[in-house]
Amino acid sequence: MKIKTILFLFICSLWLVACNSNKETTKTIEFQEMVNFEEEKPNTLQIISDAEDIKIIEKTFKKARKLGEVDNTIVPQYKIKLSDGEYYLWIDRTNIGTIANIKSRNMFYNINSSKEFKEILNYQVQK
């Protein structure tokens, strides 16, 4: 009886380990250039799957500071899909960028768009 119990526990623990190792999910971030608030530029969708790049982007968004409500008509450069929602992104030559959640696009947040952040997005300075 004791051997059966030990064998049963051993099989259960192996089964749990096998189930947990299969739960590896691939986290990605999608971003795309915009034509206007409703239309993306064709053939500009990029998917970020590198864990370090995702970490930099998520950290940048988590450190966003509330700027306030603004009636904005300036078209965003990018739309970014994170795990917690979709955002518009305005970015320029400075280290300050602006984001707004698509669901409430009049509430703006400032972000620090570091060199690494811009490199991940392949941001090109417009001349």
Residue pairs with C-beta under 8 A, 6 or more apart in sequence:
26 49
27 49
27 51
27 54
27 83
28 47
28 48
28 49
28 54
29 47
29 48
29 53
29 54
29 57
29 58
29 80
29 81
29 82
30 45
30 46
30 47
30 48
30 80
30 81
31 45
31 46
31 48
31 78
31 79
31 80
31 81
31 89
31 121
32 40
32 41
32 44
32 45
32 46
32 78
32 79
33 40
33 41
33 44
33 77
33 78
34 40
34 41
34 75
34 76
34 77
34 78
34 79
34 88
35 41
35 75
36 75
37 75
37 76
37 88
37 105
40 79
46 121
46 122
48 54
48 57
48 120
53 120
56 114
56 116
56 117
56 120
57 80
57 82
57 117
57 120
58 82
60 111
60 112
60 113
60 114
60 117
61 82
61 87
61 99
61 111
63 111
63 112
64 99
64 109
64 110
64 111
65 109
65 110
65 111
66 107
66 108
66 109
67 98
67 108
67 109
67 110
68 107
68 108
69 106
69 107
69 108
70 106
70 108
71 106
72 100
72 105
72 106
72 108
74 90
76 88
76 89
76 90
76 100
77 89
77 90
77 91
78 88
78 89
78 91
78 121
79 86
79 87
79 88
79 89
79 102
80 86
80 87
80 88
80 89
80 99
85 101
85 102
85 103
86 101
86 102
86 103
87 99
87 100
87 101
87 102
88 99
88 100
88 102
88 105
89 97
89 98
89 99
90 97
90 98
90 99
91 97
91 98
91 113
91 118
91 121
91 123
93 125
94 113
95 112
95 113
95 114
96 110
96 111
96 112
96 113
97 110
97 111
97 112
97 113
97 117
98 108
98 109
98 110
98 111
99 108
99 109
99 111
100 106
100 107
100 108
100 109
101 107
111 117
113 123
